[in-house]
């Protein structure tokens, strides 16, 4: 009879993508800072009645399912890849938004007779005219962007002088505070969220080794051969709190010749592995 053990921790979790090329599997994500992990094995039964008896004479097994849910303390784009089916692009040239940057308008230097404000990342603004928006802070008025400065800029408008990296406004705004939103160049790791992508099948392994009261180490390892992501992936940002991301998986039939869908192993170890 297999020895019993006490699970006194959360262990680690790895998911591997099942490739089209059957020569090997590709690691997708390793969750090594788990806050919790739960594996639910479910059996749905239906009672079968016969005659006038009040108790079922047998049961019908309608379905079996295994669901995995894991919460990781660290945010990982690979987890989004797991849920959405997209591919992580590493170190690509793109942009990030600079939001709610406040600036004080001064008299024009590059453009005398006008008012000017210089974005902090003016030399890195992404694209033509930067996709920049300007709002007067006090009145919360959004100004209209002009395609050219001309001889005058109306009080309700602005022009972005790309050559000098300044926002040009009407001189009536000198001394006022404005709020800028714009894109700036950035090398990023990125996942595109696409309308037609679906989660891809994966295999998963959960492994944990825990010290027992006699000083020995005992481990448990669960391997499921084919799963697919389901449910909700949340980026749960809160004030004065750390965000933790959760993923949920549901087992699929891998349709193996041996009929196996996975395994649960209990083992002894000389030390924590």
N, C-alpha and C positions, 0 to 999 in steps of 0.2 A: 504494500500500500504506500502511495506517495506521501511523503512527510508534509505536514501543514506548515504554513509560514504566515508571518504578519507583514503586511504591506505598510511601510511607515514613510512613504514619500510619494512623489509623483512620477519620477523617472524621466525618460526622454522619448521623443516621438519622431519618426521619420516617414516621409511619404516619397514614393518613387513613381515617376511617370512610366506607363507602359508604352514603349516605343513601337513604331511600325516595324522597325528592324528587330526581329526576335533575338538578336545576338546578345542583348543586354538591356538592363534597365537604367534609367537616368534619374539621379537624385533630384528631387524638386525642392523639398524644404525639410529642414531639421529644426524641430522645436526643442531646444535644450533648456529653456527657462520657463517651463510650464508652471502655471498656477494651479491648474486642475486638469484632469483627464478622466473621462468616463466612457466605458465600453458597455453598452446595453445589449444583451442577448434576449430577444423577444420571441415568444411562441404564441400564436393566436389560435385558440381552440373554439370549436363549436360543439355544443352538446347534441347528442343523438338520443332521442326518446322513442320508446316503443311501448305499446300496450297502455294500461292505465296508471302505471307507476309514476311517482313524483320525482324519481331520480333518473338521471341519464343512464342509459345502458352502455354507452360508449361515447367516445369523443372523436371528432374529426379535426385533424391538424390542418387548418386552413392556410397558414403561412408561417414562415420563420424569417426573422430579420435581425441584423446586427447593426447598431448605430454607434458611431464614435464621435465624441465632442471633446474638444481640447481648447484651452485658453492659455495663450502665451503672453508673458510679460513684455516681450519685445515685439515691436512692429516689424513686419517683414513683407516686402513686395511679393515674395514667392507664395505667401499665403493667399494673396489676392489672385495670383496666377492659378492657384489650386482651385479657388472658388469660381473664377470667371472663365477660365479656359484660355486666357490670353498668354502671351509670352513676355517675359521680362527682357527689356532692352537695357543693356548696361553701357554707361558712359557715352551717351549720345548727346549731340548738341541740340538744345531746345531752349525753353525759357521758363522762368518762374515769375509770378506776379509780385510786385511790390505794392502793398495795400496800405491805405490811410497814412501815407507819408505827408507830414505837415511841413510847410515852408512859408517864410515871410517874404512878401513881394517887396522888391526894391526898385529904385529908379533904374531905367535901362542903361546898360553900359555898351553892350554889343549893338543895341538898337535904341539910340537916344530918342527921347520924346515918348517912349513907351515905358511900361513897367515890365520887370523881368523876375523870374524865379527859376532857380537851377535845381533839377532833381539830383539827389545824392548819387545816383548811379547813371548819370547822363551819358557817360562814355560807354555804357553797357546796354543801352536801351535796344530792345529787340525789334527788328523790322522797321519799315518805313513809318515815320512819325510815332513809332513806339506803341500804338494802340493806347495812347495816354488819355486819361480823363482828368478834368480839373473842376473842383467844387469850392465855392466860397465858404469858408468855415462858419462864419457868423450867421449867414442867411441860409446856408445849406443849398445854395443855388448851383445847379450844374451848368457849366459854361459850354457853349457850342464850339467845336473845333473847326477852324478855318483851314482850307487847303493852301491858302497863300496869305501873306500879311498885307500886301497892298500898301496904301498910304495911311490906313487907319484900321484899328481893331476896336469894334464896338464893346461897350462895358459888359455885354452878356456873352462875349466870345473870347477865344484865345487862339494863338498860333504857336505850334512847336517849331522853333528854329533848330533844325537838326544839325546844321553846320556848327553852331555855337553851343548846342546842348542846353538851351534855355527855353522856358515857357514865356511867351510874350503876351502881355495883357494891356488893356487900356490904362492910361496913367492914373485914372481915378482909384485904382486898386493899390497904389503904392502905400506900403505900411500895413496892408491887410494880410491875414493868414489864409492860406489855401490848403486844400487836401488833394494829393495826387495819387492816382492809381495807374500803374503802367507795368509793362513786361520788361524784364531784363534778361540778357543772355545768361545761360547756365548749362553746364555739363551735368546731366542727370542720369539716374537709373529710372526707368519708366515702364509702366504697363498701360497700354492703350485699352480702353473699355469699348468693346465692339458690340454692335447690335446682334450679330449672328453667331457669336462665340458661345459654346456650351462647355461645362466642366468636362475635362478628359478623365478617363479611367486611371486609377492609381493603385498601387499596392502600398500597404502601411505596416509599419513595425513599431510597437511600443515595447520599451525595455526598461526594467528597473531592478536594481540590486540593493537589498536592504539588510542592515545588520540585525541579527536576532539577539535575544536576551542572553544567549550562551556565548556571544562573541563571534559566532559564525555568520557567514553571509549567505543569503538565499535570494534567488532572482526569479522573476516571472517575465516571460516574453510572449507577446501576442503578435501574430502575423496574419494579416488578411490579404488574400491574393488579388482581389479586385474591389475597389470602392469608387464611389463618385461623390463629389461634394454636394451638399444640399443646405437649405436654410439660409440664414442671414450672416454675412460678415460685417461686423460693426467696427468703425473707427470711433471709439467712444471718448472724445476729448471733453474733459471737464476742468473747471477751475480748481486749482490746488489738489489735483488728483492725477495719478498716472493712468494712462489708457492701456487697456489690455484687449487683445483681439482674439476672437473665438472662431473656430471652424467646426463644421459638422459634416460627417461623412456617413453614407449608407452603403452597405455591402451589396455587391452584384454577384451573380453566379459567373465564375470565370470559365465555366464549361470545360473543366479539365477531365481527362479520361479517367482519373482516379476518383472523381466526385468530390474532391476536397475543396473547401472554400477558405481554409486557413488553419492555424494551429495555435494552441496555448501551451507553453512549456514552463515547467517549474524546474529549477536547477540549483545546485549548490556551487559556491565559488569560494576560493581562498581569500579573496578580498573584493572590494567594491569594483565592479567593471561597468 
